[in-house]
Amino acid sequence: LGIALGTSPTTDGMLIRGLVRVDTTNVQGTPAVGASVYVSESHTAQFDFTAPSGTNDFIRRLGHCLATSGGDILLLFNPALEHNLID
């Protein structure tokens, strides 16, 4: 998994681990400092504060919210570490 660092991943690069500000337009659920952030089950390319809970759903935790500002979040993105954690 990676997060595009600009409009052109081939030019701007991809974040594979680190801190990233996620715009409020890409956030589902209610942002909360310290909360886990997941791949959205129902919205493509969105970050969600609610883990999928349906039968046979795949849960992919992306990291944790470190701060919020006007709906934007500061995400500690580390999917390599997060995939083995269980809430």
PyMOL Python script that loads the backbone (N, CA, C, O; Angstrom):
from pymol import cmd

cmd.read_pdbstr("""\
ATOM      1  N   LEU A   1       0.835  -1.186   0.000  1.00  0.00           N
ATOM      2  CA  LEU A   1       0.000   0.000   0.000  1.00  0.00           C
ATOM      3  C   LEU A   1       0.872   1.238   0.000  1.00  0.00           C
ATOM      4  O   LEU A   1       1.976   1.236   0.546  1.00  0.00           O
ATOM      5  N   GLY A   2       0.375   2.284  -0.610  1.00  0.00           N
ATOM      6  CA  GLY A   2       1.074   3.551  -0.626  1.00  0.00           C
ATOM      7  C   GLY A   2       0.091   4.685  -0.841  1.00  0.00           C
ATOM      8  O   GLY A   2      -1.028   4.474  -1.308  1.00  0.00           O
ATOM      9  N   ILE A   3       0.520   5.890  -0.495  1.00  0.00           N
ATOM     10  CA  ILE A   3      -0.303   7.085  -0.677  1.00  0.00           C
ATOM     11  C   ILE A   3       0.434   7.998  -1.647  1.00  0.00           C
ATOM     12  O   ILE A   3       1.601   8.327  -1.435  1.00  0.00           O
ATOM     13  N   ALA A   4      -0.252   8.405  -2.715  1.00  0.00           N
ATOM     14  CA  ALA A   4       0.345   9.313  -3.685  1.00  0.00           C
ATOM     15  C   ALA A   4       0.679  10.638  -3.008  1.00  0.00           C
ATOM     16  O   ALA A   4      -0.129  11.177  -2.252  1.00  0.00           O
ATOM     17  N   LEU A   5       1.864  11.155  -3.282  1.00  0.00           N
ATOM     18  CA  LEU A   5       2.306  12.409  -2.675  1.00  0.00           C
ATOM     19  C   LEU A   5       1.985  13.636  -3.531  1.00  0.00           C
ATOM     20  O   LEU A   5       2.353  14.755  -3.175  1.00  0.00           O
ATOM     21  N   GLY A   6       1.322  13.433  -4.621  1.00  0.00           N
ATOM     22  CA  GLY A   6       0.929  14.528  -5.499  1.00  0.00           C
ATOM     23  C   GLY A   6      -0.043  14.011  -6.534  1.00  0.00           C
ATOM     24  O   GLY A   6      -0.618  12.935  -6.370  1.00  0.00           O
ATOM     25  N   THR A   7      -0.228  14.759  -7.581  1.00  0.00           N
ATOM     26  CA  THR A   7      -1.182  14.357  -8.609  1.00  0.00           C
ATOM     27  C   THR A   7      -0.622  13.304  -9.559  1.00  0.00           C
ATOM     28  O   THR A   7      -1.382  12.648 -10.270  1.00  0.00           O
ATOM     29  N   SER A   8       0.701  13.135  -9.578  1.00  0.00           N
ATOM     30  CA  SER A   8       1.337  12.146 -10.444  1.00  0.00           C
ATOM     31  C   SER A   8       2.284  11.284  -9.612  1.00  0.00           C
ATOM     32  O   SER A   8       3.403  11.710  -9.328  1.00  0.00           O
ATOM     33  N   PRO A   9       1.861  10.083  -9.214  1.00  0.00           N
ATOM     34  CA  PRO A   9       2.720   9.228  -8.402  1.00  0.00           C
ATOM     35  C   PRO A   9       4.078   8.935  -9.040  1.00  0.00           C
ATOM     36  O   PRO A   9       5.072   8.779  -8.331  1.00  0.00           O
ATOM     37  N   THR A  10       4.128   8.861 -10.360  1.00  0.00           N
ATOM     38  CA  THR A  10       5.412   8.581 -11.010  1.00  0.00           C
ATOM     39  C   THR A  10       6.376   9.759 -10.897  1.00  0.00           C
ATOM     40  O   THR A  10       7.590   9.560 -10.887  1.00  0.00           O
ATOM     41  N   THR A  11       5.862  10.962 -10.813  1.00  0.00           N
ATOM     42  CA  THR A  11       6.690  12.157 -10.670  1.00  0.00           C
ATOM     43  C   THR A  11       6.865  12.547  -9.206  1.00  0.00           C
ATOM     44  O   THR A  11       7.978  12.834  -8.767  1.00  0.00           O
ATOM     45  N   ASP A  12       5.774  12.557  -8.453  1.00  0.00           N
ATOM     46  CA  ASP A  12       5.775  13.052  -7.071  1.00  0.00           C
ATOM     47  C   ASP A  12       6.140  11.986  -6.046  1.00  0.00           C
ATOM     48  O   ASP A  12       6.567  12.315  -4.939  1.00  0.00           O
ATOM     49  N   GLY A  13       5.979  10.719  -6.400  1.00  0.00           N
ATOM     50  CA  GLY A  13       6.323   9.633  -5.500  1.00  0.00           C
ATOM     51  C   GLY A  13       5.156   9.113  -4.685  1.00  0.00           C
ATOM     52  O   GLY A  13       4.039   9.628  -4.737  1.00  0.00           O
ATOM     53  N   MET A  14       5.464   8.065  -3.928  1.00  0.00           N
ATOM     54  CA  MET A  14       4.467   7.402  -3.079  1.00  0.00           C
ATOM     55  C   MET A  14       5.020   7.296  -1.664  1.00  0.00           C
ATOM     56  O   MET A  14       6.199   7.007  -1.463  1.00  0.00           O
ATOM     57  N   LEU A  15       4.154   7.534  -0.694  1.00  0.00           N
ATOM     58  CA  LEU A  15       4.521   7.364   0.709  1.00  0.00           C
ATOM     59  C   LEU A  15       4.218   5.921   1.090  1.00  0.00           C
ATOM     60  O   LEU A  15       3.080   5.473   0.953  1.00  0.00           O
ATOM     61  N   ILE A  16       5.223   5.186   1.567  1.00  0.00           N
ATOM     62  CA  ILE A  16       4.983   3.807   1.997  1.00  0.00           C
ATOM     63  C   ILE A  16       4.987   3.675   3.523  1.00  0.00           C
ATOM     64  O   ILE A  16       4.573   2.654   4.074  1.00  0.00           O
ATOM     65  N   ARG A  17       5.468   4.738   4.197  1.00  0.00           N
ATOM     66  CA  ARG A  17       5.438   4.771   5.663  1.00  0.00           C
ATOM     67  C   ARG A  17       5.767   6.194   6.091  1.00  0.00           C
ATOM     68  O   ARG A  17       6.667   6.818   5.530  1.00  0.00           O
ATOM     69  N   GLY A  18       5.048   6.706   7.076  1.00  0.00           N
ATOM     70  CA  GLY A  18       5.345   8.036   7.585  1.00  0.00           C
ATOM     71  C   GLY A  18       4.097   8.828   7.925  1.00  0.00           C
ATOM     72  O   GLY A  18       3.013   8.269   8.093  1.00  0.00           O
ATOM     73  N   LEU A  19       4.267  10.145   8.025  1.00  0.00           N
ATOM     74  CA  LEU A  19       3.168  11.040   8.369  1.00  0.00           C
ATOM     75  C   LEU A  19       2.586  11.667   7.113  1.00  0.00           C
ATOM     76  O   LEU A  19       3.312  12.062   6.201  1.00  0.00           O
ATOM     77  N   VAL A  20       1.258  11.751   7.083  1.00  0.00           N
ATOM     78  CA  VAL A  20       0.579  12.356   5.946  1.00  0.00           C
ATOM     79  C   VAL A  20      -0.680  13.064   6.446  1.00  0.00           C
ATOM     80  O   VAL A  20      -1.377  12.570   7.331  1.00  0.00           O
ATOM     81  N   ARG A  21      -0.958  14.245   5.853  1.00  0.00           N
ATOM     82  CA  ARG A  21      -2.208  14.948   6.140  1.00  0.00           C
ATOM     83  C   ARG A  21      -3.243  14.467   5.140  1.00  0.00           C
ATOM     84  O   ARG A  21      -3.028  14.511   3.928  1.00  0.00           O
ATOM     85  N   VAL A  22      -4.362  14.011   5.663  1.00  0.00           N
ATOM     86  CA  VAL A  22      -5.451  13.525   4.819  1.00  0.00           C
ATOM     87  C   VAL A  22      -6.564  14.563   4.856  1.00  0.00           C
ATOM     88  O   VAL A  22      -7.084  14.892   5.923  1.00  0.00           O
ATOM     89  N   ASP A  23      -6.923  15.073   3.689  1.00  0.00           N
ATOM     90  CA  ASP A  23      -7.964  16.091   3.573  1.00  0.00           C
ATOM     91  C   ASP A  23      -9.316  15.536   4.014  1.00  0.00           C
ATOM     92  O   ASP A  23      -9.614  14.360   3.809  1.00  0.00           O
ATOM     93  N   THR A  24     -10.118  16.390   4.617  1.00  0.00           N
ATOM     94  CA  THR A  24     -11.436  15.998   5.123  1.00  0.00           C
ATOM     95  C   THR A  24     -12.319  15.347   4.062  1.00  0.00           C
ATOM     96  O   THR A  24     -13.173  14.525   4.394  1.00  0.00           O
ATOM     97  N   THR A  25     -12.124  15.707   2.777  1.00  0.00           N
ATOM     98  CA  THR A  25     -12.935  15.111   1.707  1.00  0.00           C
ATOM     99  C   THR A  25     -12.635  13.629   1.506  1.00  0.00           C
ATOM    100  O   THR A  25     -13.405  12.929   0.847  1.00  0.00           O
ATOM    101  N   ASN A  26     -11.524  13.140   2.065  1.00  0.00           N
ATOM    102  CA  ASN A  26     -11.146  11.732   1.926  1.00  0.00           C
ATOM    103  C   ASN A  26     -11.303  10.948   3.223  1.00  0.00           C
ATOM    104  O   ASN A  26     -10.816   9.823   3.337  1.00  0.00           O
ATOM    105  N   VAL A  27     -11.989  11.549   4.206  1.00  0.00           N
ATOM    106  CA  VAL A  27     -12.139  10.920   5.517  1.00  0.00           C
ATOM    107  C   VAL A  27     -13.600  10.553   5.742  1.00  0.00           C
ATOM    108  O   VAL A  27     -14.494  11.386   5.595  1.00  0.00           O
ATOM    109  N   GLN A  28     -13.825   9.302   6.100  1.00  0.00           N
ATOM    110  CA  GLN A  28     -15.159   8.821   6.453  1.00  0.00           C
ATOM    111  C   GLN A  28     -15.203   8.606   7.962  1.00  0.00           C
ATOM    112  O   GLN A  28     -14.205   8.213   8.567  1.00  0.00           O
ATOM    113  N   GLY A  29     -16.335   8.857   8.556  1.00  0.00           N
ATOM    114  CA  GLY A  29     -16.475   8.681   9.997  1.00  0.00           C
ATOM    115  C   GLY A  29     -16.027   9.924  10.753  1.00  0.00           C
ATOM    116  O   GLY A  29     -15.709  10.951  10.153  1.00  0.00           O
ATOM    117  N   THR A  30     -16.006   9.818  12.066  1.00  0.00           N
ATOM    118  CA  THR A  30     -15.654  10.948  12.920  1.00  0.00           C
ATOM    119  C   THR A  30     -14.195  10.854  13.335  1.00  0.00           C
ATOM    120  O   THR A  30     -13.816   9.919  14.040  1.00  0.00           O
ATOM    121  N   PRO A  31     -13.360  11.813  12.907  1.00  0.00           N
ATOM    122  CA  PRO A  31     -11.946  11.786  13.282  1.00  0.00           C
ATOM    123  C   PRO A  31     -11.763  11.855  14.792  1.00  0.00           C
ATOM    124  O   PRO A  31     -12.444  12.614  15.481  1.00  0.00           O
ATOM    125  N   ALA A  32     -10.835  11.051  15.292  1.00  0.00           N
ATOM    126  CA  ALA A  32     -10.534  11.026  16.722  1.00  0.00           C
ATOM    127  C   ALA A  32      -9.048  10.738  16.915  1.00  0.00           C
ATOM    128  O   ALA A  32      -8.521   9.762  16.382  1.00  0.00           O
ATOM    129  N   VAL A  33      -8.386  11.588  17.674  1.00  0.00           N
ATOM    130  CA  VAL A  33      -6.967  11.403  17.951  1.00  0.00           C
ATOM    131  C   VAL A  33      -6.763  10.078  18.674  1.00  0.00           C
ATOM    132  O   VAL A  33      -7.461   9.772  19.641  1.00  0.00           O
ATOM    133  N   GLY A  34      -5.803   9.299  18.197  1.00  0.00           N
ATOM    134  CA  GLY A  34      -5.489   8.004  18.785  1.00  0.00           C
ATOM    135  C   GLY A  34      -6.252   6.840  18.185  1.00  0.00           C
ATOM    136  O   GLY A  34      -5.929   5.682  18.448  1.00  0.00           O
ATOM    137  N   ALA A  35      -7.264   7.138  17.376  1.00  0.00           N
ATOM    138  CA  ALA A  35      -8.089   6.082  16.791  1.00  0.00           C
ATOM    139  C   ALA A  35      -7.400   5.430  15.590  1.00  0.00           C
ATOM    140  O   ALA A  35      -6.608   6.058  14.887  1.00  0.00           O
ATOM    141  N   SER A  36      -7.726   4.161  15.378  1.00  0.00           N
ATOM    142  CA  SER A  36      -7.257   3.445  14.198  1.00  0.00           C
ATOM    143  C   SER A  36      -7.951   3.996  12.960  1.00  0.00           C
ATOM    144  O   SER A  36      -9.097   4.442  13.018  1.00  0.00           O
ATOM    145  N   VAL A  37      -7.235   3.955  11.841  1.00  0.00           N
ATOM    146  CA  VAL A  37      -7.782   4.391  10.561  1.00  0.00           C
ATOM    147  C   VAL A  37      -7.694   3.213   9.599  1.00  0.00           C
ATOM    148  O   VAL A  37      -6.661   2.550   9.506  1.00  0.00           O
ATOM    149  N   TYR A  38      -8.786   2.961   8.887  1.00  0.00           N
ATOM    150  CA  TYR A  38      -8.915   1.786   8.031  1.00  0.00           C
ATOM    151  C   TYR A  38      -9.159   2.183   6.587  1.00  0.00           C
ATOM    152  O   TYR A  38      -9.544   3.317   6.302  1.00  0.00           O
ATOM    153  N   VAL A  39      -8.930   1.233   5.667  1.00  0.00           N
ATOM    154  CA  VAL A  39      -9.379   1.390   4.288  1.00  0.00           C
ATOM    155  C   VAL A  39     -10.900   1.356   4.331  1.00  0.00           C
ATOM    156  O   VAL A  39     -11.487   0.484   4.971  1.00  0.00           O
ATOM    157  N   SER A  40     -11.534   2.297   3.654  1.00  0.00           N
ATOM    158  CA  SER A  40     -12.994   2.351   3.654  1.00  0.00           C
ATOM    159  C   SER A  40     -13.577   1.167   2.892  1.00  0.00           C
ATOM    160  O   SER A  40     -13.108   0.797   1.815  1.00  0.00           O
ATOM    161  N   GLU A  41     -14.592   0.600   3.474  1.00  0.00           N
ATOM    162  CA  GLU A  41     -15.282  -0.538   2.862  1.00  0.00           C
ATOM    163  C   GLU A  41     -16.179  -0.095   1.706  1.00  0.00           C
ATOM    164  O   GLU A  41     -16.338  -0.824   0.727  1.00  0.00           O
ATOM    165  N   SER A  42     -16.758   1.088   1.820  1.00  0.00           N
ATOM    166  CA  SER A  42     -17.777   1.495   0.859  1.00  0.00           C
ATOM    167  C   SER A  42     -17.424   2.711   0.012  1.00  0.00           C
ATOM    168  O   SER A  42     -18.197   3.080  -0.873  1.00  0.00           O
ATOM    169  N   HIS A  43     -16.279   3.343   0.258  1.00  0.00           N
ATOM    170  CA  HIS A  43     -15.891   4.531  -0.497  1.00  0.00           C
ATOM    171  C   HIS A  43     -14.472   4.342  -1.049  1.00  0.00           C
ATOM    172  O   HIS A  43     -13.516   4.240  -0.281  1.00  0.00           O
ATOM    173  N   THR A  44     -14.341   4.298  -2.359  1.00  0.00           N
ATOM    174  CA  THR A  44     -13.047   4.100  -3.009  1.00  0.00           C
ATOM    175  C   THR A  44     -12.071   5.205  -2.636  1.00  0.00           C
ATOM    176  O   THR A  44     -12.419   6.386  -2.640  1.00  0.00           O
ATOM    177  N   ALA A  45     -10.840   4.805  -2.313  1.00  0.00           N
ATOM    178  CA  ALA A  45      -9.742   5.732  -1.998  1.00  0.00           C
ATOM    179  C   ALA A  45     -10.043   6.631  -0.804  1.00  0.00           C
ATOM    180  O   ALA A  45      -9.614   7.783  -0.766  1.00  0.00           O
ATOM    181  N   GLN A  46     -10.781   6.105   0.170  1.00  0.00           N
ATOM    182  CA  GLN A  46     -11.130   6.873   1.353  1.00  0.00           C
ATOM    183  C   GLN A  46     -10.547   6.214   2.604  1.00  0.00           C
ATOM    184  O   GLN A  46     -10.287   5.011   2.634  1.00  0.00           O
ATOM    185  N   PHE A  47     -10.350   7.038   3.630  1.00  0.00           N
ATOM    186  CA  PHE A  47      -9.848   6.595   4.929  1.00  0.00           C
ATOM    187  C   PHE A  47     -11.031   6.606   5.888  1.00  0.00           C
ATOM    188  O   PHE A  47     -11.796   7.570   5.919  1.00  0.00           O
ATOM    189  N   ASP A  48     -11.186   5.551   6.666  1.00  0.00           N
ATOM    190  CA  ASP A  48     -12.391   5.403   7.493  1.00  0.00           C
ATOM    191  C   ASP A  48     -12.017   5.145   8.947  1.00  0.00           C
ATOM    192  O   ASP A  48     -11.054   4.434   9.236  1.00  0.00           O
ATOM    193  N   PHE A  49     -12.790   5.730   9.856  1.00  0.00           N
ATOM    194  CA  PHE A  49     -12.580   5.503  11.282  1.00  0.00           C
ATOM    195  C   PHE A  49     -13.416   4.332  11.807  1.00  0.00           C
ATOM    196  O   PHE A  49     -13.382   4.022  12.997  1.00  0.00           O
ATOM    197  N   THR A  50     -14.161   3.690  10.914  1.00  0.00           N
ATOM    198  CA  THR A  50     -14.959   2.520  11.289  1.00  0.00           C
ATOM    199  C   THR A  50     -14.454   1.311  10.516  1.00  0.00           C
ATOM    200  O   THR A  50     -14.401   1.333   9.286  1.00  0.00           O
ATOM    201  N   ALA A  51     -14.086   0.267  11.228  1.00  0.00           N
ATOM    202  CA  ALA A  51     -13.619  -0.964  10.575  1.00  0.00           C
ATOM    203  C   ALA A  51     -14.789  -1.679   9.919  1.00  0.00           C
ATOM    204  O   ALA A  51     -15.896  -1.676  10.457  1.00  0.00           O
ATOM    205  N   PRO A  52     -14.558  -2.292   8.764  1.00  0.00           N
ATOM    206  CA  PRO A  52     -15.599  -3.118   8.155  1.00  0.00           C
ATOM    207  C   PRO A  52     -16.030  -4.208   9.140  1.00  0.00           C
ATOM    208  O   PRO A  52     -15.209  -4.735   9.891  1.00  0.00           O
ATOM    209  N   SER A  53     -17.313  -4.536   9.129  1.00  0.00           N
ATOM    210  CA  SER A  53     -17.805  -5.500  10.120  1.00  0.00           C
ATOM    211  C   SER A  53     -18.723  -6.567   9.543  1.00  0.00           C
ATOM    212  O   SER A  53     -19.286  -7.367  10.292  1.00  0.00           O
ATOM    213  N   GLY A  54     -18.881  -6.591   8.237  1.00  0.00           N
ATOM    214  CA  GLY A  54     -19.752  -7.574   7.621  1.00  0.00           C
ATOM    215  C   GLY A  54     -19.094  -8.932   7.478  1.00  0.00           C
ATOM    216  O   GLY A  54     -17.877  -9.059   7.609  1.00  0.00           O
ATOM    217  N   THR A  55     -19.894  -9.936   7.211  1.00  0.00           N
ATOM    218  CA  THR A  55     -19.398 -11.277   6.992  1.00  0.00           C
ATOM    219  C   THR A  55     -18.418 -11.284   5.823  1.00  0.00           C
ATOM    220  O   THR A  55     -18.702 -10.727   4.763  1.00  0.00           O
ATOM    221  N   ASN A  56     -17.268 -11.914   6.021  1.00  0.00           N
ATOM    222  CA  ASN A  56     -16.215 -12.033   5.012  1.00  0.00           C
ATOM    223  C   ASN A  56     -15.580 -10.705   4.602  1.00  0.00           C
ATOM    224  O   ASN A  56     -14.898 -10.645   3.579  1.00  0.00           O
ATOM    225  N   ASP A  57     -15.788  -9.644   5.377  1.00  0.00           N
ATOM    226  CA  ASP A  57     -15.123  -8.371   5.090  1.00  0.00           C
ATOM    227  C   ASP A  57     -13.646  -8.484   5.423  1.00  0.00           C
ATOM    228  O   ASP A  57     -13.261  -9.167   6.373  1.00  0.00           O
ATOM    229  N   PHE A  58     -12.832  -7.815   4.640  1.00  0.00           N
ATOM    230  CA  PHE A  58     -11.406  -7.735   4.880  1.00  0.00           C
ATOM    231  C   PHE A  58     -11.124  -6.437   5.616  1.00  0.00           C
ATOM    232  O   PHE A  58     -11.524  -5.368   5.153  1.00  0.00           O
ATOM    233  N   ILE A  59     -10.449  -6.509   6.746  1.00  0.00           N
ATOM    234  CA  ILE A  59     -10.143  -5.320   7.541  1.00  0.00           C
ATOM    235  C   ILE A  59      -8.678  -4.974   7.327  1.00  0.00           C
ATOM    236  O   ILE A  59      -7.792  -5.784   7.598  1.00  0.00           O
ATOM    237  N   ARG A  60      -8.429  -3.750   6.834  1.00  0.00           N
ATOM    238  CA  ARG A  60      -7.062  -3.309   6.592  1.00  0.00           C
ATOM    239  C   ARG A  60      -6.830  -2.005   7.347  1.00  0.00           C
ATOM    240  O   ARG A  60      -7.285  -0.942   6.924  1.00  0.00           O
ATOM    241  N   ARG A  61      -6.125  -2.097   8.457  1.00  0.00           N
ATOM    242  CA  ARG A  61      -5.791  -0.906   9.244  1.00  0.00           C
ATOM    243  C   ARG A  61      -4.584  -0.238   8.587  1.00  0.00           C
ATOM    244  O   ARG A  61      -3.602  -0.901   8.253  1.00  0.00           O
ATOM    245  N   LEU A  62      -4.669   1.069   8.408  1.00  0.00           N
ATOM    246  CA  LEU A  62      -3.608   1.824   7.749  1.00  0.00           C
ATOM    247  C   LEU A  62      -2.669   2.504   8.730  1.00  0.00           C
ATOM    248  O   LEU A  62      -1.506   2.750   8.411  1.00  0.00           O
ATOM    249  N   GLY A  63      -3.158   2.804   9.902  1.00  0.00           N
ATOM    250  CA  GLY A  63      -2.357   3.514  10.897  1.00  0.00           C
ATOM    251  C   GLY A  63      -3.245   4.119  11.956  1.00  0.00           C
ATOM    252  O   GLY A  63      -4.341   3.634  12.233  1.00  0.00           O
ATOM    253  N   HIS A  64      -2.740   5.206  12.552  1.00  0.00           N
ATOM    254  CA  HIS A  64      -3.466   5.866  13.638  1.00  0.00           C
ATOM    255  C   HIS A  64      -3.508   7.371  13.412  1.00  0.00           C
ATOM    256  O   HIS A  64      -2.585   7.960  12.849  1.00  0.00           O
ATOM    257  N   CYS A  65      -4.595   7.977  13.863  1.00  0.00           N
ATOM    258  CA  CYS A  65      -4.771   9.414  13.774  1.00  0.00           C
ATOM    259  C   CYS A  65      -3.970  10.077  14.897  1.00  0.00           C
ATOM    260  O   CYS A  65      -4.163   9.765  16.072  1.00  0.00           O
ATOM    261  N   LEU A  66      -3.077  10.989  14.529  1.00  0.00           N
ATOM    262  CA  LEU A  66      -2.267  11.703  15.518  1.00  0.00           C
ATOM    263  C   LEU A  66      -2.838  13.066  15.871  1.00  0.00           C
ATOM    264  O   LEU A  66      -2.605  13.567  16.971  1.00  0.00           O
ATOM    265  N   ALA A  67      -3.586  13.675  14.949  1.00  0.00           N
ATOM    266  CA  ALA A  67      -4.151  15.003  15.192  1.00  0.00           C
ATOM    267  C   ALA A  67      -5.286  15.252  14.204  1.00  0.00           C
ATOM    268  O   ALA A  67      -5.368  14.605  13.160  1.00  0.00           O
ATOM    269  N   THR A  68      -6.151  16.188  14.543  1.00  0.00           N
ATOM    270  CA  THR A  68      -7.228  16.607  13.652  1.00  0.00           C
ATOM    271  C   THR A  68      -7.229  18.127  13.561  1.00  0.00           C
ATOM    272  O   THR A  68      -6.821  18.820  14.493  1.00  0.00           O
ATOM    273  N   SER A  69      -7.693  18.631  12.427  1.00  0.00           N
ATOM    274  CA  SER A  69      -7.795  20.071  12.230  1.00  0.00           C
ATOM    275  C   SER A  69      -8.851  20.338  11.167  1.00  0.00           C
ATOM    276  O   SER A  69      -8.621  20.104   9.981  1.00  0.00           O
ATOM    277  N   GLY A  70      -9.997  20.824  11.592  1.00  0.00           N
ATOM    278  CA  GLY A  70     -11.063  21.148  10.646  1.00  0.00           C
ATOM    279  C   GLY A  70     -11.543  19.980   9.822  1.00  0.00           C
ATOM    280  O   GLY A  70     -11.986  20.179   8.691  1.00  0.00           O
ATOM    281  N   GLY A  71     -11.473  18.772  10.338  1.00  0.00           N
ATOM    282  CA  GLY A  71     -11.882  17.583   9.599  1.00  0.00           C
ATOM    283  C   GLY A  71     -10.726  16.852   8.934  1.00  0.00           C
ATOM    284  O   GLY A  71     -10.827  15.658   8.652  1.00  0.00           O
ATOM    285  N   ASP A  72      -9.615  17.568   8.678  1.00  0.00           N
ATOM    286  CA  ASP A  72      -8.404  16.920   8.166  1.00  0.00           C
ATOM    287  C   ASP A  72      -7.792  16.100   9.294  1.00  0.00           C
ATOM    288  O   ASP A  72      -8.016  16.383  10.471  1.00  0.00           O
ATOM    289  N   ILE A  73      -7.022  15.084   8.929  1.00  0.00           N
ATOM    290  CA  ILE A  73      -6.335  14.300   9.957  1.00  0.00           C
ATOM    291  C   ILE A  73      -4.847  14.201   9.626  1.00  0.00           C
ATOM    292  O   ILE A  73      -4.445  14.252   8.464  1.00  0.00           O
ATOM    293  N   LEU A  74      -4.053  14.060  10.667  1.00  0.00           N
ATOM    294  CA  LEU A  74      -2.640  13.732  10.520  1.00  0.00           C
ATOM    295  C   LEU A  74      -2.550  12.247  10.815  1.00  0.00           C
ATOM    296  O   LEU A  74      -2.835  11.808  11.929  1.00  0.00           O
ATOM    297  N   LEU A  75      -2.156  11.480   9.820  1.00  0.00           N
ATOM    298  CA  LEU A  75      -2.148  10.021   9.906  1.00  0.00           C
ATOM    299  C   LEU A  75      -0.725   9.505  10.016  1.00  0.00           C
ATOM    300  O   LEU A  75       0.134   9.855   9.206  1.00  0.00           O
ATOM    301  N   LEU A  76      -0.477   8.679  11.011  1.00  0.00           N
ATOM    302  CA  LEU A  76       0.764   7.917  11.074  1.00  0.00           C
ATOM    303  C   LEU A  76       0.506   6.679  10.234  1.00  0.00           C
ATOM    304  O   LEU A  76      -0.123   5.725  10.691  1.00  0.00           O
ATOM    305  N   PHE A  77       0.999   6.703   8.996  1.00  0.00           N
ATOM    306  CA  PHE A  77       0.728   5.659   8.003  1.00  0.00           C
ATOM    307  C   PHE A  77       1.821   4.607   8.075  1.00  0.00           C
ATOM    308  O   PHE A  77       2.986   4.892   7.800  1.00  0.00           O
ATOM    309  N   ASN A  78       1.441   3.388   8.445  1.00  0.00           N
ATOM    310  CA  ASN A  78       2.399   2.290   8.517  1.00  0.00           C
ATOM    311  C   ASN A  78       1.655   0.966   8.314  1.00  0.00           C
ATOM    312  O   ASN A  78       1.490   0.195   9.259  1.00  0.00           O
ATOM    313  N   PRO A  79       1.208   0.703   7.083  1.00  0.00           N
ATOM    314  CA  PRO A  79       0.402  -0.498   6.843  1.00  0.00           C
ATOM    315  C   PRO A  79       1.157  -1.803   7.055  1.00  0.00           C
ATOM    316  O   PRO A  79       0.530  -2.824   7.339  1.00  0.00           O
ATOM    317  N   ALA A  80       2.481  -1.806   6.929  1.00  0.00           N
ATOM    318  CA  ALA A  80       3.250  -3.036   7.142  1.00  0.00           C
ATOM    319  C   ALA A  80       3.163  -3.485   8.595  1.00  0.00           C
ATOM    320  O   ALA A  80       3.102  -4.684   8.868  1.00  0.00           O
ATOM    321  N   LEU A  81       3.156  -2.547   9.519  1.00  0.00           N
ATOM    322  CA  LEU A  81       3.044  -2.864  10.937  1.00  0.00           C
ATOM    323  C   LEU A  81       1.602  -3.147  11.327  1.00  0.00           C
ATOM    324  O   LEU A  81       1.331  -4.051  12.117  1.00  0.00           O
ATOM    325  N   GLU A  82       0.689  -2.383  10.777  1.00  0.00           N
ATOM    326  CA  GLU A  82      -0.702  -2.411  11.217  1.00  0.00           C
ATOM    327  C   GLU A  82      -1.467  -3.659  10.831  1.00  0.00           C
ATOM    328  O   GLU A  82      -2.450  -3.985  11.496  1.00  0.00           O
ATOM    329  N   HIS A  83      -1.069  -4.372   9.792  1.00  0.00           N
ATOM    330  CA  HIS A  83      -1.912  -5.473   9.323  1.00  0.00           C
ATOM    331  C   HIS A  83      -1.974  -6.638  10.302  1.00  0.00           C
ATOM    332  O   HIS A  83      -2.881  -7.464  10.199  1.00  0.00           O
ATOM    333  N   ASN A  84      -1.057  -6.732  11.232  1.00  0.00           N
ATOM    334  CA  ASN A  84      -1.081  -7.830  12.194  1.00  0.00           C
ATOM    335  C   ASN A  84      -1.773  -7.487  13.507  1.00  0.00           C
ATOM    336  O   ASN A  84      -1.897  -8.344  14.382  1.00  0.00           O
ATOM    337  N   LEU A  85      -2.220  -6.259  13.654  1.00  0.00           N
ATOM    338  CA  LEU A  85      -2.853  -5.830  14.896  1.00  0.00           C
ATOM    339  C   LEU A  85      -4.324  -6.126  14.883  1.00  0.00           C
ATOM    340  O   LEU A  85      -4.964  -6.081  13.833  1.00  0.00           O
ATOM    341  N   ILE A  86      -4.864  -6.424  16.030  1.00  0.00           N
ATOM    342  CA  ILE A  86      -6.281  -6.699  16.174  1.00  0.00           C
ATOM    343  C   ILE A  86      -6.836  -5.765  17.242  1.00  0.00           C
ATOM    344  O   ILE A  86      -6.255  -5.639  18.320  1.00  0.00           O
ATOM    345  N   ASP A  87      -7.955  -5.110  16.950  1.00  0.00           N
ATOM    346  CA  ASP A  87      -8.590  -4.232  17.945  1.00  0.00           C
ATOM    347  C   ASP A  87      -9.125  -5.069  19.083  1.00  0.00           C
ATOM    348  O   ASP A  87      -9.698  -4.529  20.029  1.00  0.00           O
TER     349      ASP A  87
END
""", "prot")
cmd.dss("prot")
cmd.show_as("cartoon", "prot")
cmd.util.cbc("prot")
cmd.orient("prot")
